Amino acid sequence: MDLDIPSPPERAGHMSSPQSAALDRCVGSIHAFNDADWERFFELVGDMVYVEPPTGRVLQGDAYREALLAWRRAFSDLTGEITNRAVTADTAVLEIVWRGTHDGPLAIPGGELPPTGNTAEVHGAIVYRIEGDRPVQGTHYLDLMAVLRAAGAA
């Protein structure tokens, strides 16, 4: 029996234009982070609210920018590899593996953890709430224990 099942690219073509644009912004922001292209990063997602459940932080604007730069200071070679992605009418999700070397101070409540030189591989996912063609909130679930192990705190 022959089934008329479209190939994945054809299926992806059925996604509405605003959804595609929102997903492209989310994916592009990870690439911009990897390149430390902060102007491009904030052009893509800078006006959204960033939520980090493992730390309890809710950030936007300058506070969000400072948090990103703090992660980059603690792990100067930090990059994210997108391993999966999905989008619906109002949600985009990226699964990401973050990799980097703890070669700078890591800010924690009550102080800083000095660099250890340890490498980290941290699995996470960012769930974006989208409106139109833009992400308006990104909730970043990440394995904080893996970060703390790399920093010698766990």
N, C-alpha and C positions, 0 to 999 in steps of 0.2 A: 504494500500500500504506500503510495507516494503522499507525503504530507507537504503542504506548501508553507514551510516555515522560513521566514526571512533570515538572512544571515545577520550576525550581530551589527555590522555597520548600517544595514538597512533599518534594523530595529532602532538603533540610536538616532537615526534620521527622523523618527517620529517624535522625538523630544521637542517640546516647544522652544522657540528661540530664547525667551527669557531664562528658562531653565538651563539651557546650554551656556548662555552667557554667565550665569551665576556660577555654574560648575567651573567654567574656564577661569573666572576670577579666583575661585578657591584654589584650584590647581596652580594657577600662575603665581599666587602669593607664596606657595611653598617653594617654587622655583626661585622667586625673588629672594626669599629668606636664605636659600642655599647660596645664592650669589652675593648676599649682603647688600642687595640693591633696595635700600630702605625707601627711596622715593617711589619706586615701582610697587613695592609691597603695600605702602600706605595709599597709593593711588587705587589699588585693587580692593583692599579690605580695611583700610585705616579708619573708616568711620563706624565700623561695627563694634558691638560690645563683645569683649573677650571674657569668657568664663573658664576658670580652671578649678574644677571640683576637688582635685587632690590637695590643692593649697588653700582653697576657699576664696581665691582672688576673683574679683569682678572688675575689669579694667576697660578703659576707653581713652582715646586720644593720647595725650602725652604720657599718661601712666602706662598705657599699653606699649607705646614705643620704648619706654624705659625698661619695661619687663623683658621685651625682646632683646634689647641691647645687653641686659644683665645675663640672659641665657648665653648670648654670644661671647660675653667676656669670660664666663665660666667654662665654656666649651667653644674655643675659637674656631674649630674646624667642624662645628655641628652642621649636619645636613639631614634632610628628611627625604626618605624614599617612599613615594606613594605606591602602596601595594594593592590597593583596591579603591574604587570610587563608585558612588551611586547618587542618583538625584531623583527626587519626586517633585510634585507641584510646589512644595514649600520647604523642602529639606534637601541638603546635599551632605554627603558623608565621605570623608577621606580616611582610609586606614593608612597609617604612616609608621615607618620604622626610622627613628632618629638615631644617628650614630655620631659620636664625637669623643674627644679626649678632654678630660677634666684638667685643663691647664691654666685656669684662672680662679680667683675666689668665687665661691658659690654663696650668694646671699640666702640666708635662712632666717626665720624669726629669731631675733635675739643675737644676731651676729653673722659671721661668715665662716665657711669651711675653706681652708687653704687648698690650693691645687694639689692633686695626688699624682697626676700623669696617667691615671687609669682611663681605659676606654669604656664607653658605655654604649649599649644597644638597648634602646627604650622603645617599646611598642606602644602605640597610641592610636586614637581616633579623634577626629574633629567633626562634630555634628554642627552644621551650619543651618540656621533658620534663614530662609531666603524670602525676600519680597521683590517681586519683579525680577530684574536681572542682577540683584545685589544681595550679598550676604549681610544680614543686619545683626546677627549674633553668631559667635562661634564658641562652642563648648568643647574644650580640649580635655579628653580623658587620656591620661598617660600613666605609665607604670612608675610612680614616684619612688618606689623601693629600688628600682634599677638605677635611678639617678643617685639616690643616697648611697647605694653600694659603691658606685663609681667614685663618689666623693669621700668614701671611707667612713661614712656615718651609719652604716647598717651592716 
